[in-house]
Each structure stands twice: as structure tokens, then as C-alpha cells.
Amino acid sequence: MKTFKFNAIAPKQGAQKKVFGISCSASQVLQFAEIDRIGRREDGSLRGFQRSQVQSHIHEIKQYLERDDAILPNAIVVAFTSNVSIREVEGGLAAIEISAPQGKKPGLVVDGQQRLTALSLMENKDFEIFVNCLVCDSEEELRRQFILINNTRPLPKSLIYELLPSVDALPARLSMRVDAARLTEMLNYDERSSLRGQIKQHTHPDGTIQDSVFQRMLMHSLSDGILHELMNASEDGLSRCFDLISDYFEAIQTVFEADWVGHNPRTSRLVHGSGIIAMGFVMEDIASSEPELTVAHFEERLFSIKSNCAWTAGNWNFGPGEMRKWNDLRVLPRDFLQLSRYLIRNLRRSSKNVRGNIAWVTAN
């Protein structure tokens, strides 16, 4: 029998003291608690309750925790049904004794399994964490607590994305979105922006264009498009990206005014996620063929495909057997890629016709 003793904070939350908080290392936690992954026994009955490990998430946490300035205020939650003794001490404190019989761990990790796994892989084994514990009367109550604890409402994505520009040293998964979030913020609040006040954010719910899809469009370009080139060309890359996007959407709003003004994603696919992302690819195609990118140049090119668009009514004629109603487009790769290919095809066709007419006039 192995015994672990801790001084703990034991708040009064019921008739009996069934909740307490301690601090210890991850290696200690794993000596008296286990991560019971969900599965089925041979007879088909359910066992365990934790989801499978997410290796990428664990690696991401580990990378952060190995930094010198890393902190982890989020507590691991462990539940017990037995082998725990709680002796009250004055001032809301308690002396805790956890007994772990050889080959058995009495505690089960209810929340924080990925964090705990990441911590167990670290070289710094002295990194201490908060562990909140609860004592349950039965396994049924333990499962109930697991569901309730893990069923809390997560932070809205829009809130997280809006906070990104003000935070440094984030994991790569989030850092990739920082420039897109910063551009979105500038375009939504800068007085010079053609999109001012039109992007729906957590702090600006009256906008029309969803910030997440707008950032998705920006990220495509920031990855390997014209915004990537501008961002890396000079120190004022962000400002140049702002100017380009603002000019481009000014042209869109001029050419497709009837499909933009007064509309929302339900009434016009131009301000819908599928349209916004597809028009981002159109911008890339224009940028690859135009020596000069001004509002006037964007307007000229966009006007050439206006008659082929069905943003608010009619059908999209994507080809033989590919007729789709104007609003039968979702924010799915197959939809916005099909739309972007269609628009770019028409854009290039119109460009060839213009060049052909110029050549004929010159020759005659």
C-alpha cells in the first residue's frame, strides 16, 4: 500500500467535504490516478469514459510547457470513489490521505487528460500543477460529474480569434491566424476601410460578413498568395495587405452593389461564406495577371464576370449537368472551390476576348 499525503484547500460545497484542491507533480498524479479511456468490454458493456489521445494537441501543450515562462493555471480534475481520507483543519484547509494499493490506482482523471499526458512527457518532472479532486459515492455519480464538468460551454471561436492580435508566442496552429485576425480587425474598424463595420465579430455582432470565413479567405492568400508576397516584401507588409483588400472589396461593392448592399448571407451568396472565400481566389487570379492593382483595375475585371453571377437569384451554370440554384451553396470546400473555378474560368475567358479584340483593332 502506497500512501500520499497532502495539505489541501477544502471549500464547503455541501453537507460533507467532498471537494478539495492540492498541488503536486504530474508524475505523482499518475501514481494515484489513471486515465480510463472509453471502450467496450467483451460482453459489450461500457468501460471508462475518456476520449482517445490527440497526439497533435499533446505535442502542442508539451512545446508550450517546456518554455521557461510557461504556466498552467488550469487544474487537472481527479475523482475518487474510495481510498481517500479527508481530515478537516481550521480555515477551510484539510489534511488529505490517498491510499493506493499495489497495482491499483483509486483516482480517475475526469478532466485534463491531454495536459496530464503532456506533462508526463516533459523532462522537468518537478513542474507542479493544481489538482482539483472530488469524492463520489459511486461510479455512476463519477460518470455524472464527468459529463457535467466536460459539458461546459466553450469560448466562442469569434472571441478567441478577436483576442489573437493582442497575444504573442502562441502555438503554430493559432499563430497562423494572427495576421488574418489583425487584418480583419483593421478592415472592420479603420476609417479608410471599404469594409468598415461590415464584419461580424464578437465585439461587433451587427456586422454582416462572418469573421471566421473572412479570416479563412485571408489565410489562403497569406499562406501562398498575393498577401504572402506583400507581407514579406517590406516592413509595411500588413499596411499593404490592408490597402489591397480594402481596394478589392471596394470594387466588389461597386460592381455588385445590388447583390451586396442591404443583404445578409441568407439573401445573397456574395456576402455568404462560400462567396467570400471564392472571391478571395478570384482576387488571386487577378493579382497574378495584372501589373497594377487598383480599384479601377479590380472593377474592370469584376465587371467582365457580372453577367455570369447568380448571387441573389437564378441559377449557377457550372457546366453540363451542373446547374445549381443560387442559394444551393454551402461553406464547404467542394462548393466554394466549384464556385471559384467557375468564376475564374469566366474571368480568364473574358480576358482572352478583350485581348483578342485589341489585337484585331490593332491589326486593322
C-alpha positions as CSV (number, residue, x, y, z in Angstrom):
1,M,0.0,0.0,0.0
2,K,1.4,3.4,-1.0
3,T,0.1,6.5,0.8
4,F,0.1,10.1,-0.4
5,K,-0.4,12.9,2.0
6,F,-1.2,16.5,1.0
7,N,-2.3,19.7,2.6
8,A,-5.4,20.9,0.7
9,I,-7.9,23.6,0.3
10,A,-11.3,22.1,1.1
11,P,-14.2,24.5,0.3
12,K,-17.6,23.8,1.8
13,Q,-19.9,23.0,-1.1
14,G,-22.3,20.6,0.5
15,A,-23.2,18.7,3.7
16,Q,-19.9,16.8,3.5
17,K,-16.4,17.8,2.4
18,K,-16.3,16.1,-1.0
19,V,-14.1,18.5,-2.9
20,F,-10.5,19.6,-2.3
21,G,-7.6,21.1,-4.2
22,I,-3.9,20.1,-4.0
23,S,-0.7,20.8,-5.8
24,C,1.7,18.2,-6.9
25,S,3.7,17.0,-10.0
26,A,2.2,15.1,-12.9
27,S,4.2,12.0,-12.0
28,Q,2.6,12.0,-8.5
29,V,-0.9,12.3,-10.0
30,L,-0.2,9.3,-12.3
31,Q,0.8,7.2,-9.2
32,F,-2.7,7.5,-7.6
33,A,-4.9,8.3,-10.7
34,E,-5.3,6.8,-14.1
35,I,-6.8,8.0,-17.4
36,D,-9.6,5.5,-18.1
37,R,-10.2,5.6,-21.8
38,I,-13.6,4.7,-23.0
39,G,-14.2,1.3,-24.6
40,R,-16.2,-1.8,-24.5
41,R,-15.7,-5.0,-22.5
42,E,-16.0,-8.4,-24.2
43,D,-19.7,-8.6,-23.2
44,G,-20.3,-5.2,-24.8
45,S,-20.7,-3.2,-21.6
46,L,-19.2,0.3,-21.4
47,R,-15.9,0.8,-19.6
48,G,-14.1,4.1,-18.9
49,F,-15.1,7.5,-20.2
50,Q,-12.1,9.4,-21.5
51,R,-11.7,10.1,-25.3
52,S,-8.6,8.8,-27.1
53,Q,-5.4,10.8,-27.0
54,V,-5.0,13.6,-29.5
55,Q,-1.2,13.5,-30.2
56,S,-1.0,16.8,-32.0
57,H,-2.7,18.6,-29.1
58,I,-0.5,16.8,-26.5
59,H,2.6,17.8,-28.5
60,E,1.4,21.4,-28.7
61,I,0.8,21.6,-24.9
62,K,4.2,20.0,-24.3
63,Q,6.0,22.5,-26.5
64,Y,4.5,25.4,-24.6
65,L,5.1,23.9,-21.1
66,E,8.8,23.3,-21.9
67,R,9.3,27.1,-22.2
68,D,10.9,28.9,-19.3
69,D,7.9,31.3,-18.9
70,A,5.2,28.6,-19.1
71,I,2.4,28.5,-16.5
72,L,-0.6,26.2,-16.2
73,P,-3.4,27.7,-14.1
74,N,-5.9,25.1,-15.4
75,A,-6.4,22.3,-12.9
76,I,-6.5,18.6,-13.6
77,V,-9.7,17.1,-12.1
78,V,-9.5,13.7,-10.5
79,A,-12.4,11.8,-9.0
80,F,-12.3,9.1,-6.3
81,T,-14.9,6.6,-5.1
82,S,-12.7,5.2,-2.3
83,N,-9.3,5.2,-0.6
84,V,-9.4,8.9,0.3
85,S,-9.4,10.3,3.8
86,I,-10.2,14.0,4.5
87,R,-9.4,15.5,7.9
88,E,-10.7,19.0,8.4
89,V,-8.2,21.7,9.6
90,E,-9.3,25.2,10.5
91,G,-9.5,27.9,8.0
92,G,-11.0,25.9,5.2
93,L,-8.0,23.7,5.0
94,A,-7.8,19.9,5.2
95,A,-5.2,17.1,5.5
96,I,-5.6,14.6,2.7
97,E,-4.5,11.0,2.6
98,I,-4.8,8.9,-0.6
99,S,-4.1,5.2,-0.3
100,A,-3.1,3.3,-3.5
101,P,-3.0,-0.4,-3.2
102,Q,-0.2,-2.1,-5.2
103,G,-1.2,-2.4,-8.8
104,K,-4.3,-0.2,-8.3
105,K,-4.9,3.5,-8.7
106,P,-8.0,4.7,-6.9
107,G,-8.4,8.0,-8.8
108,L,-9.7,8.6,-12.3
109,V,-8.8,11.7,-14.4
110,V,-12.1,13.4,-15.1
111,D,-10.7,16.5,-16.9
112,G,-7.3,17.4,-18.3
113,Q,-6.1,14.1,-19.7
114,Q,-4.2,15.7,-22.6
115,R,-2.5,18.2,-20.3
116,L,-1.5,15.5,-17.9
117,T,-0.1,13.3,-20.6
118,A,1.9,16.2,-22.0
119,L,3.3,16.9,-18.5
120,S,4.3,13.3,-18.0
121,L,6.4,13.5,-21.2
122,M,8.4,16.6,-20.0
123,E,12.0,16.4,-18.8
124,N,11.2,18.8,-16.0
125,K,9.5,16.4,-13.6
126,D,9.2,19.0,-10.8
127,F,6.7,21.1,-12.6
128,E,3.8,21.3,-10.2
129,I,0.1,21.6,-11.1
130,F,-3.2,22.2,-9.5
131,V,-5.3,19.1,-9.0
132,N,-8.9,19.5,-8.0
133,C,-10.4,16.3,-6.5
134,L,-13.9,15.2,-5.8
135,V,-15.0,12.1,-3.9
136,C,-18.0,10.3,-5.4
137,D,-20.3,7.8,-3.7
138,S,-20.4,5.5,-6.8
139,E,-19.1,5.1,-10.3
140,E,-22.4,6.3,-11.6
141,E,-22.0,9.6,-9.8
142,L,-18.4,9.8,-11.1
143,R,-19.7,9.4,-14.7
144,R,-22.3,12.1,-14.0
145,Q,-19.7,14.5,-12.8
146,F,-17.6,13.8,-15.8
147,I,-20.5,14.7,-18.1
148,L,-21.3,17.8,-16.2
149,I,-17.7,19.0,-16.0
150,N,-17.0,18.4,-19.7
151,N,-20.3,19.8,-20.9
152,T,-19.5,23.4,-20.1
153,R,-19.8,25.8,-22.9
154,P,-16.5,26.5,-24.7
155,L,-15.4,30.1,-25.5
156,P,-16.9,31.3,-28.8
157,K,-14.4,31.0,-31.7
158,S,-15.1,34.6,-32.6
159,L,-13.9,35.8,-29.2
160,I,-10.7,33.7,-29.4
161,Y,-10.0,35.0,-32.9
162,E,-10.6,38.5,-31.9
163,L,-8.1,38.2,-29.0
164,L,-5.3,36.7,-31.1
165,P,-3.8,40.0,-32.4
166,S,-3.1,41.1,-28.8
167,V,-1.2,37.9,-27.8
168,D,2.3,36.8,-28.7
169,A,4.1,33.4,-28.6
170,L,1.1,31.3,-29.4
171,P,1.2,27.7,-30.7
172,A,1.7,27.4,-34.5
173,R,-1.9,26.4,-35.0
174,L,-3.1,29.8,-33.7
175,S,-0.1,31.9,-34.8
176,M,-1.1,31.2,-38.4
177,R,-4.3,33.0,-37.8
178,V,-2.8,36.1,-36.1
179,D,-2.1,38.1,-39.2
180,A,-5.6,37.2,-40.6
181,A,-7.2,38.3,-37.3
182,R,-5.2,41.5,-37.3
183,L,-6.1,42.3,-40.9
184,T,-9.8,41.6,-40.1
185,E,-9.7,44.0,-37.1
186,M,-8.1,46.7,-39.2
187,L,-10.6,46.3,-42.1
188,N,-13.5,46.4,-39.7
189,Y,-12.5,49.4,-37.6
190,D,-10.2,51.6,-39.7
191,E,-12.0,54.7,-41.2
192,R,-10.2,54.2,-44.5
193,S,-11.6,50.7,-45.0
194,S,-14.2,49.9,-47.5
195,L,-15.4,47.1,-45.2
196,R,-15.7,49.3,-42.0
197,G,-18.3,47.9,-39.7
198,Q,-19.4,45.1,-42.1
199,I,-17.6,42.2,-40.5
200,K,-19.4,40.3,-37.7
201,Q,-17.2,39.9,-34.7
202,H,-17.7,39.0,-31.0
203,T,-17.5,42.7,-30.1
204,H,-19.4,43.8,-33.2
205,P,-22.4,41.4,-33.7
206,D,-24.1,43.8,-36.1
207,G,-21.7,43.0,-38.9
208,T,-22.8,41.0,-42.0
209,I,-19.8,39.0,-43.0
210,Q,-18.8,36.3,-40.5
211,D,-15.3,36.9,-39.2
212,S,-14.3,33.3,-39.3
213,V,-14.9,32.8,-43.1
214,F,-13.4,36.2,-43.8
215,Q,-10.2,35.1,-42.0
216,R,-10.3,31.8,-43.8
217,M,-10.2,33.7,-47.1
218,L,-7.3,35.8,-45.9
219,M,-5.4,32.8,-44.7
220,H,-5.5,31.2,-48.1
221,S,-3.7,34.3,-49.5
222,L,-1.4,34.7,-46.5
223,S,-0.3,31.2,-46.9
224,D,1.0,31.3,-50.5
225,G,-0.9,34.1,-52.4
226,I,-0.6,37.8,-53.0
227,L,-0.9,38.7,-49.4
228,H,2.0,36.4,-48.6
229,E,4.1,38.3,-51.1
230,L,3.1,41.7,-49.8
231,M,3.6,40.7,-46.2
232,N,7.2,39.5,-46.9
233,A,8.2,42.2,-49.3
234,S,8.7,45.0,-46.8
235,E,8.2,46.1,-43.2
236,D,4.9,47.7,-44.1
237,G,3.5,44.5,-45.4
238,L,0.5,44.5,-43.2
239,S,-0.5,48.0,-44.3
240,R,-0.1,47.0,-48.0
241,C,-2.3,44.0,-47.4
242,F,-4.9,46.2,-45.8
243,D,-4.9,48.6,-48.8
244,L,-5.2,45.7,-51.3
245,I,-8.1,44.0,-49.6
246,S,-9.9,47.3,-49.0
247,D,-9.5,48.3,-52.7
248,Y,-10.6,44.9,-53.9
249,F,-13.8,44.9,-51.7
250,E,-14.5,48.5,-52.7
251,A,-14.5,47.2,-56.3
252,I,-16.8,44.3,-55.4
253,Q,-19.3,46.6,-53.7
254,T,-19.3,48.9,-56.7
255,V,-19.7,46.2,-59.4
256,F,-22.1,44.0,-57.4
257,E,-23.8,46.8,-55.5
258,A,-27.3,45.3,-55.9
259,D,-26.1,41.9,-54.5
260,W,-24.2,43.5,-51.6
261,V,-26.0,46.5,-50.1
262,G,-28.7,45.6,-47.7
263,H,-28.1,41.8,-48.0
264,N,-27.0,39.2,-45.5
265,P,-25.7,35.6,-46.0
266,R,-29.3,34.3,-46.4
267,T,-30.3,36.7,-49.1
268,S,-27.0,36.9,-51.1
269,R,-24.3,34.3,-51.6
270,L,-21.9,37.2,-52.3
271,V,-21.7,38.0,-48.5
272,H,-22.1,34.4,-47.6
273,G,-19.0,32.3,-46.7
274,S,-19.0,30.4,-50.0
275,G,-18.9,33.7,-51.9
276,I,-16.4,35.5,-49.7
277,I,-13.9,32.6,-50.0
278,A,-14.5,32.1,-53.7
279,M,-14.0,35.8,-54.4
280,G,-10.7,35.5,-52.5
281,F,-9.5,33.0,-55.1
282,V,-10.7,35.4,-57.9
283,M,-8.6,38.1,-56.3
284,E,-5.6,35.8,-56.5
285,D,-6.2,35.2,-60.2
286,I,-6.5,38.9,-61.0
287,A,-3.4,39.7,-59.0
288,S,-1.4,37.1,-60.9
289,S,-2.2,38.7,-64.3
290,E,-2.5,42.4,-63.5
291,P,0.7,44.5,-63.4
292,E,-1.2,47.2,-61.4
293,L,-3.7,46.5,-58.7
294,T,-6.1,49.5,-58.2
295,V,-9.8,49.8,-57.5
296,A,-10.3,50.7,-61.2
297,H,-8.4,47.6,-62.4
298,F,-10.4,45.4,-60.0
299,E,-13.7,46.9,-61.1
300,E,-12.8,46.4,-64.8
301,R,-12.1,42.7,-64.3
302,L,-15.0,42.0,-62.0
303,F,-17.5,43.7,-64.3
304,S,-16.5,41.2,-67.0
305,I,-18.0,38.3,-65.0
306,K,-21.0,40.1,-63.6
307,S,-23.5,38.6,-66.1
308,N,-22.3,35.1,-65.2
309,C,-23.2,35.5,-61.5
310,A,-26.3,34.5,-59.6
311,W,-25.6,35.9,-56.2
312,T,-29.3,36.6,-55.2
313,A,-31.5,34.9,-57.8
314,G,-31.4,32.4,-60.7
315,N,-29.0,29.5,-61.1
316,W,-25.3,28.9,-61.3
317,N,-24.5,27.2,-64.7
318,F,-21.4,25.4,-63.7
319,G,-21.5,23.2,-66.8
320,P,-23.4,20.3,-68.3
321,G,-25.5,18.7,-65.6
322,E,-24.1,21.1,-63.1
323,M,-26.9,23.7,-62.8
324,R,-27.4,24.8,-59.1
325,K,-29.8,27.2,-57.6
326,W,-28.3,30.5,-56.5
327,N,-28.5,29.7,-52.8
328,D,-27.6,26.0,-53.0
329,L,-24.0,26.7,-52.0
330,R,-22.6,26.0,-48.5
331,V,-19.3,26.9,-46.8
332,L,-17.9,23.5,-47.9
333,P,-14.7,23.1,-49.9
334,R,-16.5,21.3,-52.8
335,D,-18.9,24.3,-53.0
336,F,-16.6,27.3,-52.7
337,L,-14.0,25.6,-54.9
338,Q,-16.5,24.8,-57.6
339,L,-17.7,28.4,-57.4
340,S,-14.2,29.8,-57.6
341,R,-13.2,27.6,-60.5
342,Y,-16.4,28.8,-62.4
343,L,-15.7,32.5,-61.7
344,I,-12.0,32.2,-62.6
345,R,-12.9,30.3,-65.8
346,N,-15.2,33.1,-66.9
347,L,-12.7,35.8,-65.8
348,R,-10.0,34.2,-68.0
349,R,-12.4,33.8,-70.9
350,S,-13.4,37.4,-70.8
351,S,-9.7,38.4,-70.6
352,K,-8.9,36.4,-73.7
353,N,-11.8,38.0,-75.6
354,V,-10.6,41.5,-74.6
355,R,-7.1,40.7,-75.7
356,G,-8.4,39.2,-79.0
357,N,-10.5,42.4,-79.8
358,I,-7.5,44.6,-79.0
359,A,-5.3,42.6,-81.4
360,W,-7.9,42.7,-84.2
361,V,-8.3,46.5,-83.8
362,T,-4.6,47.0,-83.9
363,A,-4.2,44.8,-86.9
364,N,-6.9,46.6,-88.8
